[in-house]
């Protein structure tokens, strides 16, 4: 999740551009805010929006590079999982972590906006489940009570056919809830591995993700013709895409990357190299997206690229100061609400504005989603978090 906190942003302007700076141990509350990482959340959420604009048939054209880029917009969730592992270690690695207080803080962070998104989408979901015969909600129609309980308790991703029930994008929060449940007990949170071992563990964890995808492709339990299918009723494909255990390696890559960051030195030049290498990885996957099996892309192929970008931005090269501009940071802070609400708001506004030209309808729809996220962040996320979280608990 995002790097948020109550501490002032400390500038590196007075330091030599490439002078290594040891990272001293500190208590969580003393850590610097990594504003650039907060801004990256907005861009990841916007990539998810591009994906939904394409799959919902709102924006279907454009140059081939754009179509490829939008078609893999679901990797924005992969980015969130890696970033979440990084930020939680960054926030909590230095001091004692009380699991109860940690879980309370996580609940305060995600559940109020999550519950609000369920309330907003409830009329459409229950109307559809009861009166309309949409294949997308076929499982929910047959198991409406169970589907509702799963969504309300953040357990939907454990049921392959129910992962996309109610507000479909909420499946990733079900996965995050599992990560939060495990986090206090994961050795990577505090164990000071050597840098060489950390690199080995990051590579090994990434290979676990690839091995799971490769096994699905080799065994094709849903049928060989369905390997790249976008259908939402494929049992094993849903396990591959949504099961928290399958997605855990992405979170662990983020945790280990932060351990690597905390054990090293700060060099802006190396940060820039990390960012550029990560971007290159995304570009290459975008170019060959239509030739790479969907299961490989969707479950962790880009984890090392995302980890490199996160690591590089955390090192704060000078040119990344643009990412710390207050308007961008605020958009990043509201990106959680944007992710939760965008699909419903975009489709609703687009359907309502029928007489405007297509580009205007798209801009209005996306603009409405961003506006809704800003309002939700200001009037629901922030007040609820302040009220529910433990006192003196660092935010993240």
N, C-alpha and C positions, 0 to 999 in steps of 0.2 A: 504494500500500500504506500501511500505517499509519505514523503519526509516532512511531517508537519510538527510544529512545536511552538513553545512560547518564548524561545530564546532568540535574541537578536541575530541577524545575519552578520557574520564577521567577514570582512573583505580581505583578500590577499593582495590588494593593490600595492602595498608597500613592500612586497617580497619580490625578489628576483624571479623572472618568469619561469625558469627551469631549475631553480634551486630546490633540491630535495628537502623535504621537511618531515622529520620523524613524527609519527602519530602517537602521541602520549596517551596512556590509559586515562580514562575519565569516566565519571558517573554518567548515566544516560542523560540527565538533565543538562550536562555541560557540553554535550555534543553540538556541533554546528548544524544549523538547518541547511540541508542540501536542496536549495530552492530549484536548481536545474532539474533534479529528479522529479519534483512535484510537477513542473511544467511538462515533462515527458509523458506523464499520465494523460494529459489532455490529447496529445498527438496519438497515443495508443488508442484512446477512446474514439477519436475521430476516424482512425483506420477501421475500427469496428463499424462505425456509421457507414463508411463507404461500402463495406461488405454488405450490410443490410440494404442499402440503396440499390445494390446490384441484384441481390437474390430476390428482393421484393418487386423487381421489374420497374423501379422508379427511374434509375439511371442505368441503361444497358449498353450504351454506345461508348465512343471515345477511342483513342489510340490503343493499340495492343498493350503497351506497357501499363497504361492506366487500368485496362480491363484485368490484366494479370495481377496488378497491385491490389485492386479492389477485391478480386476473387480470393485473396489470402488474408483479408482483413480480420478473419477470426484469430490470427496469430497475435492480435492485440491482447487477447486473454493470456496467451503464453507469456507475453511481456509482463503483464500484471502479476503473474505467479512468480516470475523471477525477481521482479522488483520487490514484491512483498517479502520474500525471503531475505533479500538484501537489507531492506529497511528495518525489519524486525531485529535482525542481528545488530545492525548499526545502533539501534535504539537501546537494546537490552543486554548487549554482550558484556558490558563493563561492570555491571552491578548485580546484586542478588535479585532474582525474579521470583516473586510470589505468584504461583499459578493462579490462585483465586483472583487476585487483583488484576493480573494480566488478562484473564478471561473477561472480567468485568469491563476493563478498558476496551477490549476488542468488541464486546457486545455493544457498548456505548458508541463505538466508532461505526459499526456497520448496520445494526439492526433497525434503528429508527428510520433511516432513509429506505432501507429494504422493505420495511413494513408499509411505509408510505407508497412505495411503488406497487406493492400488492393491492393496496386500497384503490389506487388510481386505475389499475388494470382489471380489478375485480368485476365491474359490470360487464365488460366485454367478454372476459373469460367465462363467467357463469352463464351468460346468455348463449355463448357459443356452445358450451358444454351441454346445455340443456335443450336447446332448440335448433341448433344448426348442425349439419352433418359435415364437419370439416375433418378431413383425414389427419391433419396435423394434431388435432386434439382427440383423436379416436380413443386412445388409452384413458385420457382424463374423463371422457364421457362415460366410460364403463366403470371407472373407479374414482368417481368425483370426490367422495369423502376422503379416501386415502390420499388422493392427489393434493387436496387442500391441506391435510395434516402434514404431508411431506414438505410442501412449500413453506408453511408457517414455521416449521421446526428446522428448516435448512437441511433437510435430509434427502431432497429429491434426486440428487446426483447418484445416490446409491441404488436407485431403481432404474435400470436402463431405459425402460419405456416411459418413465415418468420424469426424466431429467428436465425436459422442456415444458413441463406443465405450468399453468397459470401465467406468470411473466417469464417467458422462455430464457431471457438473458440471465435470470437469477441462478441458473445452474452453477455458474462459476463462484457464486457466494456460498453455495453449499460445499463446494470444494475448498474454498478458503476457510470455512468454519472448521473443516477437518484439519487443515494445516495449523490453525490456531490451537486446536485441542492438543496436537502433538508438540507444538513448538517448545514448551518449557522442558520437555524431556529429550529433545534431540541433541546429541553430543556436539554437533556443529555449532550450536549456539554459543558455547563457552570454551570448547577445547582448542587450545592453541597449537594446531598442527603446523608443521613446517611448510614454507611456501611451496617447496617441491611436492610435498604430499598433497597439499591443497589442489595444486594443478592436476595431479594424478586423480584425485577424487572428483574434481569437476568433470574431467574427461570421462571417467568411469561412470559417473551418474548420468551424463548425457548419453553415453552408449546404452545405458539401461533403457532410456526412452526409445532410442532407435531400435533396440532389440525387440521391444514390445510391438512396435509398429511393423517391423520386419516379420515377426511371427504371425501377425494378423494377415499380412499380405501373402505369406507362404502357405498358411493353412486355409485362408479365405473361408472362415466358418459361415459367413453370410452368403457365400457363393462368389465365385471369381468375378462375375459380371458386376458385383456390387461394391468392389473395392473402392472405386472413386465415386460411388453414388452419394447424392446429397439427401437421400430419403432419411426421414427421422424415425422410422419404425424398424430399423435393423438392429437386432438385439446386441450382437457382438460389436458392431460399429459404435453403438451408443456407449458400451462399456469402455471401448478404446478412447472415445472422445470425452466422456463425462465422468468416469469413475475417479474418485479422489485418489485412490492408490496408484492408478495409472499416471495421474498428473503430478504426484508427489515429487518425482525427480526434478521437475522444473523449479519447484520451490526450493529444493535442496541445492540446486545449482546457484540460486540467488544467495542462499545462506553462506555457502562456501566461498562465493565471490566476495562477499563482504568480509569474511575472515581473511581472505587474501588482501583486500584493501586495508584492513586495520593492521595487518602485520607488515606492511610495506612502507615506502616513503612516497611523498607527494611530489610528482613531477608533471608540470603542465604539458610538457612536450610528449611524455608517454601517454598522458590522458588523451591528447589529440590523436595519437596513433591508435589508441584503443577505439575511439569513436569512429574513426575512418574505417578501421578494419571491420567493425560491427556493421556499419552502413554498407560496406562492400558485400558483406554476407547477405544482407537483405536484398540488395540489388540483384545479386546472382540468383537468389531463390525466386525473385520476381520475374526475371528473364525466363527462367526455366520452369515456372510454376505449372504450366500446362503439361509438362513432361515428368514431373515428380509426383509419385502417388500421394493422393490426399492424406492418407493416414500418417505418412512420414512428416508432412508439413504441419499437420494439426496437433501433433503431440511431441513437440520439443525439438524439431530440427533446428530452429533458430535460437534455441536457448543460449548457446555460446555467443552468438552475435548480440543478443540482447544484454547478456552479462558484460560483454566488452563495452557496449555503449554506456551502460549504467556505471561501470567502473570508471570509464573515461570522464563522464560528466561529473562524477563525484570528485574527481581530481581537479575540476574547475579550470580547464584551459581558459585563457583570457577571452577568446571569442565566444565562449559559452555564457558570458555574462548576459547576453541577450535572453537566455532562458530564465534569468532571474528578474526580468522586468515584472513589476507588480501585476499588470493586467494578465500576463501569461501565467504567473504563479497562481493568481486567483482562479483562472480557468482550470488550472491543474487541480486546485483544491476542490473545485466543483465537479471534477471529472467522474467521480464515483456516482453522483446523482445523474450526470449525463449518461453514463453507461446504463444505469438502471431504467431510465425513462425514455431514452432516445427512440427506441423502436416503436413504442406505442405513440409517442407524440408525433414523430415524423409521419407515420402512416396515417394518423388521424388528421393532421393538418393538410397533408397532401391530398387526401380524399375530399376534404372540405373546400379547398381552393380549386374548384374545377375549371373556372373560366380564364385563369391566368396562363400565360405561356409556360411551358415546361421548366425553363431555367428559373423563372420567378417562383414557381411552385416548390422547386427543390430548395432554393435559398430560403424561402419563408418557412419551409418545414424544418430544415436544419437549424435555422435561426431560432425558431420556437423551441426546439429541443434544448438548445444552449441556454436560452432565457429561462426555461423551466428548471434547468439544473442549477443556475445561479440563484434563483429564488428558493429552491429546495435546500440548497447548501446554507443559505443565510438564515432561513426561518425554521428549518427542521433539523438539518444535520448539526449545525453548530450549537444551538440551544440544547438539544437533546444530549449531545456529547458532554457539554459542560455540566448538565444536571446528573447524568448517569455514571460518568467515569469516577474512579477513585480520586480522592484529593491527592495532589502532588504527583500524580502519575504522568510520565512523559507521553506525549501524543505521537502517533506514527501512522 
